[in-house]
Amino acid sequence: MAKKLIGAGENDIGFLAPAYLHLDYKRLFMRKILWMGIVALCVTSAATLSAQPLKPYGALPTAAQLRWQDMETYMFVHFGPNTFTDKEWGSGTENPDVFNPTDLDCRQWARTAVLAGMKGIVITAKHHDGFCLWPSRYSTHTVAQSSWEGGHGDVLRALSEACREYGIGFGVYLSPWDRNHPAYGTAAYNGVFADMLKEIYARYGPVFEQWFDGAKGTGPGVKPQQYDWKLYDGTVDSLQPGCVIFSDVGPGARWVGNEKGYAGKTNWCTLNTKGFTPGKGAPPQRSLNHGDEGGASWVPAESDVSIRPGWFYSPQTNDKVKTVAELAEIYYATVGRNANLILNVPADRRGHISPEDSVALMGFRKWRSESFHDNLAVYSHCTASDTRGNNPFFAAANLTDGNPATYWAADDGTTTVTLTLTFAKPVTFNNLVIREFIRLGQRVKAFDLEALRDGKYVRVASGTTIGHKRILCFGEVTSDHVRVHITASLAPPAIAEIGLYKAVVLKGMNPDGETGD
């Protein structure tokens, strides 16, 4: 059962009727409420039935990809022998006894993730050194060969149980490169690696994301290995079809092309993957960073970045943890650009998330909460220059109802449209948040945000792609008429949500949030 951290208060519709009313009156009152709901449902259903269905456009996401994109932010935890040796890439010859956390507490990791507003944890179950954080039957370089917990420890067991307890996703990074395993460099190794995947999924699932690293090393002494990606992906799919597989070419999610924490300002969820493989055979960096307009496959971007200079914990970097302002910039450049953010927060030598990292994470959560808790757009009257079939099912009111499952859409043949938000009195804002209804495809190529000033609409900001979420950050604007003008779209646009926010601008933060390419 997921741990309930914050009491939301249970909904009890009995409060609608005053306590002194006779029971029969209460029943009549509640019956009236019920009938009103039924009538509203019937009206909505009739509108739905009479609506002209919006045809899907291009490559489409799977249900698993939609759930994954909704997660937006989750934690990467690099942990292993490198934690204790101050190395980023281990040699594979380390004594297993090097791995010796003094107080492993995966519940603390999960609790920290939840309090930081993160929706899951991906653990480096096996890095390039080949050391397995679980007692694998297919390796002799694992926690079972270490003196930690008398050889009976199991990090994956502890973490998967903690994630279930706290109601967050459990994910696994598994590097096919293995600098220890004797079979590496032979055809037999691909079977060994597939068996490791089977072992993990049988013991520790469900897994929300499988993270595949395409590295294999170069230079003298490095064994050549032809990775069988078809076997690896097929193994995961056969065991957990709902798991999103990450690599340079997906198929579930793609690397964003850098480890700085930013996606391209133009970022399509679609990618052309034919002829490409993870690692050296990856698509060009620009395609990874921006996606491919009209790409054949739905492979959204994931941005990986570490809260510290390195990926593994080092006491020498305790004073080099990213500031809240730096994390806020990264948020704008990842989640705000249609990419998921996987933020690495390495466990320390105790087996804890360190205090320095925790403080930064809580500040990051506080900034997000303060910046995006009050959507000013909900106080507006929203209209559109074109509504599909003039049908209420596609009404502009859907843009500000707080429900991403509803959407506004334009008529066939319409690729430019204006969405206007009218307020009873001027509002002040500095962020636009906009979401497409991506289950029917990604469509918008360009749009402007405009505000009425002295009787004229003035452009405040511009963007290209939208996708799951696009955030534009700009100087403060005060107006009672605001509009989003979609200037180019591959198909009739379909927008799920529009939000206007007065976000907190932190000292030292790039004020427009537009770091990177």
C-alpha positions as CSV (number, residue, x, y, z in Angstrom):
1,M,0.0,0.0,0.0
2,A,1.3,3.5,-0.9
3,K,2.3,5.6,2.1
4,K,0.0,8.6,2.5
5,L,2.3,11.5,3.3
6,I,-0.2,14.4,3.1
7,G,-3.8,14.1,4.4
8,A,-6.0,15.4,1.6
9,G,-9.3,15.1,3.5
10,E,-11.9,12.6,2.4
11,N,-14.7,13.9,0.3
12,D,-18.0,13.6,2.1
13,I,-20.9,15.0,0.1
14,G,-23.1,14.9,3.2
15,F,-21.8,18.4,4.1
16,L,-24.1,19.8,1.3
17,A,-27.1,19.3,3.5
18,P,-27.4,21.2,6.9
19,A,-27.2,18.8,9.9
20,Y,-30.6,19.9,11.2
21,L,-32.5,18.8,8.1
22,H,-34.7,15.7,8.5
23,L,-33.2,12.5,7.0
24,D,-35.9,12.4,4.2
25,Y,-35.0,16.0,3.2
26,K,-31.4,15.0,3.1
27,R,-32.2,12.1,0.8
28,L,-34.3,14.3,-1.5
29,F,-31.5,16.9,-1.6
30,M,-28.9,14.2,-2.5
31,R,-31.3,12.7,-5.1
32,K,-31.5,16.1,-6.8
33,I,-27.7,16.4,-6.9
34,L,-27.6,13.0,-8.4
35,W,-30.1,13.8,-11.1
36,M,-28.3,17.0,-11.9
37,G,-25.1,15.0,-12.5
38,I,-26.9,12.5,-14.7
39,V,-28.4,15.2,-16.8
40,A,-25.0,16.9,-17.2
41,L,-23.5,13.5,-18.2
42,C,-26.2,12.9,-20.8
43,V,-25.7,16.4,-22.3
44,T,-21.9,15.8,-22.5
45,S,-22.5,12.3,-24.0
46,A,-24.8,13.7,-26.6
47,A,-22.3,16.3,-27.6
48,T,-19.6,13.6,-27.8
49,L,-21.7,11.5,-30.1
50,S,-22.5,14.3,-32.4
51,A,-18.9,15.5,-32.6
52,Q,-16.8,15.0,-35.7
53,P,-14.0,12.8,-34.4
54,L,-10.5,14.4,-34.7
55,K,-8.4,12.1,-36.7
56,P,-5.0,11.1,-35.2
57,Y,-2.0,12.6,-36.9
58,G,1.4,10.9,-37.5
59,A,3.1,8.7,-35.0
60,L,1.2,8.2,-31.7
61,P,2.2,7.4,-28.2
62,T,1.4,4.2,-26.4
63,A,-0.6,4.2,-23.2
64,A,2.7,3.4,-21.4
65,Q,4.4,6.4,-23.0
66,L,1.6,8.7,-22.0
67,R,1.9,7.6,-18.4
68,W,5.6,8.0,-18.6
69,Q,5.4,11.5,-20.0
70,D,2.9,12.5,-17.3
71,M,5.6,11.5,-14.7
72,E,7.8,14.4,-15.9
73,T,10.4,14.4,-13.1
74,Y,12.0,11.4,-11.4
75,M,15.3,10.5,-9.7
76,F,18.4,8.7,-11.0
77,V,20.5,7.1,-8.3
78,H,24.1,6.1,-9.3
79,F,25.3,3.7,-6.6
80,G,28.0,1.0,-6.6
81,P,31.7,0.4,-6.1
82,N,32.4,3.8,-7.7
83,T,30.7,5.4,-4.7
84,F,33.5,4.2,-2.5
85,T,36.5,4.7,-4.9
86,D,35.8,8.3,-6.3
87,K,35.7,6.9,-9.8
88,E,33.1,7.5,-12.5
89,W,33.9,4.3,-14.5
90,G,35.2,1.3,-12.6
91,S,37.7,-1.2,-14.0
92,G,35.7,-4.3,-13.0
93,T,38.7,-5.6,-11.0
94,E,37.6,-4.0,-7.8
95,N,37.3,-6.2,-4.7
96,P,33.6,-6.7,-4.0
97,D,34.3,-5.8,-0.4
98,V,34.8,-2.2,-1.7
99,F,31.0,-1.9,-1.8
100,N,30.1,-1.5,1.9
101,P,27.3,1.0,2.7
102,T,27.2,1.5,6.5
103,D,23.5,2.2,6.7
104,L,21.6,1.5,3.5
105,D,18.2,3.1,3.7
106,C,16.2,2.9,0.5
107,R,13.1,4.1,2.3
108,Q,15.0,7.4,2.8
109,W,15.6,7.6,-0.9
110,A,11.9,7.0,-1.7
111,R,10.8,9.4,1.0
112,T,13.2,12.1,-0.3
113,A,11.9,11.6,-3.9
114,V,8.3,11.9,-2.8
115,L,9.0,15.1,-0.8
116,A,10.9,16.5,-3.8
117,G,7.9,15.9,-6.0
118,M,9.6,13.2,-8.0
119,K,7.5,10.3,-9.4
120,G,10.1,7.5,-9.4
121,I,13.6,6.2,-9.0
122,V,15.9,4.6,-11.5
123,I,18.9,2.7,-9.9
124,T,22.2,1.7,-11.6
125,A,21.7,-2.0,-11.0
126,K,24.8,-2.8,-13.0
127,H,27.3,-0.1,-14.2
128,H,30.1,-0.7,-16.7
129,D,32.3,-2.3,-14.0
130,G,29.8,-5.3,-14.0
131,F,29.1,-5.2,-10.3
132,C,25.5,-6.3,-9.7
133,L,23.5,-4.6,-6.8
134,W,21.5,-7.8,-6.5
135,P,22.7,-11.4,-6.0
136,S,22.6,-12.5,-9.6
137,R,23.1,-16.2,-10.6
138,Y,24.8,-15.0,-13.8
139,S,27.7,-13.2,-12.3
140,T,30.4,-13.7,-9.6
141,H,30.8,-9.9,-9.2
142,T,27.8,-9.0,-7.0
143,V,26.6,-8.0,-3.6
144,A,26.6,-11.8,-2.7
145,Q,30.4,-11.8,-3.1
146,S,30.9,-8.8,-0.8
147,S,31.1,-8.8,3.0
148,W,28.2,-6.2,3.1
149,E,25.3,-7.8,5.0
150,G,27.3,-11.0,5.2
151,G,26.8,-11.5,1.5
152,H,23.0,-11.5,1.9
153,G,22.3,-7.9,1.0
154,D,20.1,-6.9,-2.0
155,V,19.9,-3.2,-3.0
156,L,17.2,-3.9,-5.7
157,R,15.0,-5.7,-3.2
158,A,15.3,-2.9,-0.7
159,L,14.6,-0.2,-3.3
160,S,11.8,-1.9,-5.2
161,E,10.0,-2.5,-1.9
162,A,10.5,1.1,-0.8
163,C,9.2,2.5,-4.1
164,R,6.0,0.4,-3.7
165,E,5.6,1.5,-0.1
166,Y,5.8,5.2,-1.1
167,G,3.8,4.8,-4.3
168,I,6.4,5.8,-6.8
169,G,7.9,4.0,-9.9
170,F,10.8,1.7,-9.7
171,G,13.2,1.8,-12.7
172,V,16.4,0.0,-13.6
173,Y,19.6,1.1,-15.4
174,L,21.5,-1.9,-16.7
175,S,24.7,-1.4,-18.7
176,P,25.4,-4.1,-21.3
177,W,29.1,-3.2,-21.1
178,D,30.6,-5.5,-18.4
179,R,34.3,-5.1,-17.6
180,N,34.3,-8.1,-15.3
181,H,32.2,-10.9,-16.8
182,P,34.3,-13.5,-18.5
183,A,31.7,-14.1,-21.3
184,Y,31.8,-10.4,-22.3
185,G,33.1,-10.2,-25.9
186,T,31.6,-13.5,-26.9
187,A,28.3,-14.4,-28.5
188,A,27.2,-16.1,-25.3
189,Y,27.3,-12.8,-23.4
190,N,24.1,-11.5,-25.0
191,G,22.2,-14.5,-23.5
192,V,23.8,-13.8,-20.1
193,F,22.6,-10.2,-20.3
194,A,19.1,-11.3,-21.3
195,D,19.1,-13.7,-18.4
196,M,20.0,-10.9,-16.0
197,L,17.0,-8.9,-17.3
198,K,14.7,-11.9,-16.8
199,E,16.1,-12.3,-13.3
200,I,15.4,-8.6,-12.4
201,Y,11.9,-8.5,-13.8
202,A,10.9,-11.8,-12.1
203,R,12.2,-10.7,-8.7
204,Y,11.7,-7.0,-8.5
205,G,9.0,-5.8,-11.0
206,P,7.0,-3.9,-12.0
207,V,9.6,-1.6,-13.6
208,F,8.4,1.7,-15.1
209,E,11.6,2.4,-17.1
210,Q,14.4,0.3,-18.4
211,W,17.5,2.4,-19.0
212,F,19.9,1.1,-21.5
213,D,23.4,2.6,-21.8
214,G,25.0,2.1,-25.2
215,A,28.6,2.6,-24.0
216,K,31.1,-0.2,-24.7
217,G,34.5,1.6,-24.3
218,T,37.3,1.9,-26.8
219,G,41.1,1.4,-26.9
220,P,43.6,-1.2,-26.0
221,G,42.4,-4.1,-23.9
222,V,38.7,-3.4,-24.5
223,K,36.8,-6.5,-25.6
224,P,34.6,-6.0,-28.7
225,Q,31.0,-7.0,-28.2
226,Q,28.1,-6.8,-30.6
227,Y,25.1,-5.9,-28.5
228,D,21.9,-7.7,-29.5
229,W,19.4,-4.9,-28.9
230,K,16.5,-6.8,-30.5
231,L,17.0,-9.6,-27.9
232,Y,17.3,-7.1,-25.0
233,D,14.2,-5.1,-26.0
234,G,12.2,-8.2,-26.7
235,T,13.1,-9.7,-23.3
236,V,11.8,-6.6,-21.6
237,D,8.7,-6.4,-23.7
238,S,7.8,-10.0,-23.1
239,L,8.0,-9.6,-19.4
240,Q,6.6,-6.2,-18.9
241,P,4.9,-4.6,-22.0
242,G,4.1,-1.5,-20.0
243,C,7.8,-0.7,-19.3
244,V,9.2,2.2,-21.3
245,I,12.6,1.3,-22.8
246,F,15.2,4.2,-22.9
247,S,18.1,4.3,-25.2
248,D,19.5,6.6,-28.0
249,V,16.7,5.3,-30.2
250,G,14.1,4.2,-27.7
251,P,11.9,2.5,-28.6
252,G,10.1,4.0,-25.6
253,A,12.2,7.1,-24.9
254,R,15.3,8.7,-26.3
255,W,18.4,10.3,-24.9
256,V,18.3,14.1,-25.4
257,G,21.8,14.2,-26.7
258,N,23.6,15.9,-23.8
259,E,24.2,15.5,-20.1
260,K,23.7,19.3,-19.3
261,G,20.0,19.0,-18.7
262,Y,18.4,20.7,-21.7
263,A,16.3,19.8,-24.7
264,G,16.1,21.8,-27.9
265,K,13.7,24.7,-27.9
266,T,12.2,22.9,-30.8
267,N,11.5,19.4,-29.6
268,W,9.4,16.8,-31.5
269,C,8.4,13.6,-29.8
270,T,8.8,11.8,-33.1
271,L,12.1,10.3,-34.4
272,N,13.4,8.4,-37.4
273,T,15.1,5.4,-35.9
274,K,15.6,3.2,-39.0
275,G,19.3,2.3,-39.5
276,F,20.3,3.7,-36.0
277,T,21.4,1.8,-32.8
278,P,22.2,2.9,-29.3
279,G,25.7,4.1,-28.6
280,K,28.0,4.9,-31.6
281,G,25.3,4.1,-34.0
282,A,22.9,6.7,-32.6
283,P,21.1,9.4,-34.6
284,P,22.8,12.8,-35.0
285,Q,23.0,14.9,-31.9
286,R,20.6,17.4,-33.4
287,S,17.9,14.7,-34.0
288,L,18.3,13.5,-30.4
289,N,18.0,17.1,-29.1
290,H,15.2,18.3,-31.3
291,G,13.5,15.1,-32.6
292,D,12.4,14.8,-36.2
293,E,9.4,16.6,-37.5
294,G,7.2,14.0,-39.0
295,G,9.4,11.2,-37.6
296,A,8.2,7.6,-38.1
297,S,8.2,6.6,-34.4
298,W,7.0,8.2,-31.2
299,V,10.2,8.4,-29.1
300,P,10.0,11.4,-26.7
301,A,13.1,12.8,-25.1
302,E,14.5,12.3,-21.6
303,S,17.1,14.7,-20.2
304,D,19.6,13.2,-17.8
305,V,21.7,15.5,-15.6
306,S,23.4,15.2,-12.2
307,I,22.8,17.4,-9.2
308,R,26.6,17.1,-8.7
309,P,29.6,17.5,-11.1
310,G,29.9,13.7,-11.4
311,W,27.4,10.9,-11.5
312,F,28.6,9.0,-8.4
313,Y,28.9,10.4,-4.9
314,S,32.2,12.0,-3.9
315,P,32.7,13.8,-0.6
316,Q,34.8,16.3,-2.6
317,T,31.7,17.6,-4.3
318,N,29.6,18.3,-1.3
319,D,30.0,22.0,-1.9
320,K,29.3,21.8,-5.6
321,V,25.7,20.7,-5.5
322,K,23.5,22.6,-8.0
323,T,21.7,25.5,-6.6
324,V,17.9,25.9,-6.7
325,A,18.3,28.5,-9.4
326,E,20.3,26.1,-11.5
327,L,17.7,23.4,-11.0
328,A,15.0,25.8,-12.0
329,E,16.8,26.6,-15.2
330,I,17.1,22.9,-15.9
331,Y,13.4,22.5,-15.3
332,Y,12.5,25.1,-17.8
333,A,14.9,23.5,-20.3
334,T,13.6,20.0,-19.9
335,V,10.0,19.6,-18.6
336,G,9.4,23.1,-20.1
337,R,10.5,21.9,-23.5
338,N,8.6,18.7,-23.9
339,A,11.2,16.4,-22.2
340,N,11.2,14.3,-19.1
341,L,13.8,15.2,-16.4
342,I,15.7,12.3,-14.8
343,L,17.8,14.1,-12.1
344,N,20.7,12.1,-10.7
345,V,21.0,12.2,-7.0
346,P,23.7,9.7,-6.0
347,A,23.5,7.9,-2.7
348,D,26.5,8.5,-0.4
349,R,28.7,6.0,1.4
350,R,26.2,5.4,4.1
351,G,23.6,4.5,1.6
352,H,21.6,7.7,2.1
353,I,20.7,10.7,0.0
354,S,23.1,13.3,1.4
355,P,21.9,16.4,3.4
356,E,23.4,18.7,0.8
357,D,21.5,17.1,-2.0
358,S,18.3,16.9,0.0
359,V,18.4,20.6,0.8
360,A,18.7,21.5,-2.9
361,L,15.9,19.1,-3.8
362,M,13.5,20.6,-1.2
363,G,14.3,24.1,-2.4
364,F,13.6,22.9,-6.0
365,R,10.3,21.5,-4.9
366,K,9.4,24.7,-3.0
367,W,10.2,26.8,-6.1
368,R,8.0,24.7,-8.3
369,S,5.1,24.6,-5.8
370,E,5.2,28.4,-5.3
371,S,5.6,29.1,-9.0
372,F,2.9,26.9,-10.5
373,H,0.2,26.5,-7.8
374,D,-2.1,29.3,-9.0
375,N,-3.2,29.1,-12.7
376,L,-4.5,32.6,-13.4
377,A,-6.1,31.3,-16.7
378,V,-8.9,29.6,-14.8
379,Y,-10.3,33.0,-13.9
380,S,-10.7,33.9,-17.6
381,H,-13.3,33.5,-20.2
382,C,-11.7,31.5,-23.0
383,T,-12.8,31.7,-26.7
384,A,-11.4,30.4,-30.0
385,S,-11.4,31.9,-33.5
386,D,-12.3,28.3,-34.7
387,T,-13.9,25.4,-32.8
388,R,-14.3,22.0,-34.4
389,G,-17.9,21.8,-35.7
390,N,-18.9,24.5,-33.2
391,N,-19.3,21.5,-30.9
392,P,-19.2,22.0,-27.1
393,F,-17.2,18.7,-26.8
394,F,-14.2,20.7,-28.3
395,A,-15.0,24.0,-26.6
396,A,-12.4,26.5,-25.7
397,A,-13.6,26.2,-22.1
398,N,-11.7,22.9,-22.0
399,L,-8.4,24.8,-22.1
400,T,-8.8,26.0,-18.6
401,D,-10.8,23.3,-16.9
402,G,-7.7,21.7,-15.3
403,N,-8.4,18.4,-16.9
404,P,-5.8,17.2,-19.5
405,A,-8.2,14.5,-20.7
406,T,-10.4,17.2,-22.3
407,Y,-9.3,19.4,-25.2
408,W,-10.1,22.1,-27.7
409,A,-9.7,21.3,-31.4
410,A,-10.0,23.1,-34.7
411,D,-11.8,22.2,-37.9
412,D,-10.2,20.1,-40.6
413,G,-8.1,22.4,-42.8
414,T,-7.4,24.9,-40.0
415,T,-3.8,25.3,-39.1
416,T,-3.8,28.8,-37.7
417,V,-6.0,29.9,-34.9
418,T,-6.3,32.4,-32.1
419,L,-7.2,31.4,-28.5
420,T,-8.2,34.4,-26.4
421,L,-8.4,34.7,-22.6
422,T,-10.5,37.6,-21.3
423,F,-10.3,38.6,-17.6
424,A,-12.7,40.7,-15.5
425,K,-9.6,42.7,-14.4
426,P,-6.0,42.7,-15.3
427,V,-3.7,39.9,-14.1
428,T,0.1,39.8,-13.8
429,F,2.0,36.8,-15.0
430,N,5.5,35.8,-16.4
431,N,5.0,32.2,-17.5
432,L,2.8,30.5,-20.1
433,V,2.3,26.7,-19.7
434,I,0.6,25.0,-22.6
435,R,-0.1,21.4,-23.4
436,E,-1.2,19.6,-26.6
437,F,-3.5,16.6,-26.6
438,I,-0.7,14.4,-27.6
439,R,-2.6,11.1,-27.6
440,L,-3.8,12.2,-31.1
441,G,-0.3,13.2,-32.2
442,Q,2.0,16.2,-32.0
443,R,0.9,19.0,-34.4
444,V,1.9,22.6,-33.5
445,K,5.0,24.0,-35.2
446,A,4.9,27.7,-34.0
447,F,2.9,30.0,-31.8
448,D,3.0,33.4,-30.2
449,L,1.8,34.7,-26.9
450,E,0.2,38.2,-27.1
451,A,-1.2,40.6,-24.6
452,L,-3.4,43.7,-25.0
453,R,-1.6,46.9,-24.2
454,D,-3.0,50.4,-24.8
455,G,-5.6,48.9,-27.2
456,K,-3.2,46.9,-29.2
457,Y,-2.0,43.3,-29.0
458,V,1.7,43.0,-28.4
459,R,3.7,39.9,-28.8
460,V,5.1,38.8,-25.4
461,A,6.9,35.5,-26.3
462,S,7.1,33.0,-29.1
463,G,7.6,29.2,-29.2
464,T,7.8,26.4,-31.8
465,T,6.8,22.9,-30.7
466,I,4.5,22.2,-27.7
467,G,4.0,18.5,-27.2
468,H,3.3,17.2,-23.7
469,K,4.2,20.5,-22.1
470,R,5.8,23.8,-23.1
471,I,6.7,26.6,-20.7
472,L,7.6,30.1,-21.9
473,C,9.2,32.4,-19.4
474,F,9.4,36.2,-19.8
475,G,9.3,39.5,-18.0
476,E,6.2,40.3,-16.0
477,V,3.1,41.3,-18.1
478,T,-0.1,42.8,-16.8
479,S,-3.2,42.6,-19.0
480,D,-6.9,41.7,-19.1
481,H,-6.8,40.3,-22.6
482,V,-4.3,37.6,-23.5
483,R,-4.2,35.4,-26.5
484,V,-2.2,32.4,-27.9
485,H,-1.9,32.7,-31.6
486,I,-1.0,29.4,-33.3
487,T,0.8,30.4,-36.5
488,A,1.7,27.0,-37.9
489,S,0.5,23.4,-37.4
490,L,1.0,20.1,-39.2
491,A,-2.7,19.3,-38.8
492,P,-5.7,20.9,-37.0
493,P,-4.3,21.8,-33.6
494,A,-5.6,20.1,-30.4
495,I,-4.7,21.8,-27.2
496,A,-5.5,20.3,-23.7
497,E,-4.5,23.0,-21.3
498,I,-3.4,26.7,-21.1
499,G,-1.9,28.2,-17.9
500,L,-0.7,31.6,-16.9
501,Y,1.5,31.9,-13.8
502,K,3.4,34.4,-11.9
503,A,6.5,32.3,-11.2
504,V,9.2,33.0,-8.7
505,V,12.3,34.4,-10.3
506,L,15.4,33.3,-8.3
507,K,18.6,35.3,-8.0
508,G,21.1,34.2,-10.6
509,M,18.5,32.4,-12.7
510,N,18.4,33.1,-16.4
511,P,15.2,35.2,-16.4
512,D,13.7,33.8,-19.6
513,G,14.5,30.2,-18.7
514,E,15.9,29.6,-22.2
515,T,19.2,28.0,-21.5
516,G,20.8,25.9,-24.2
517,D,20.1,25.5,-27.9
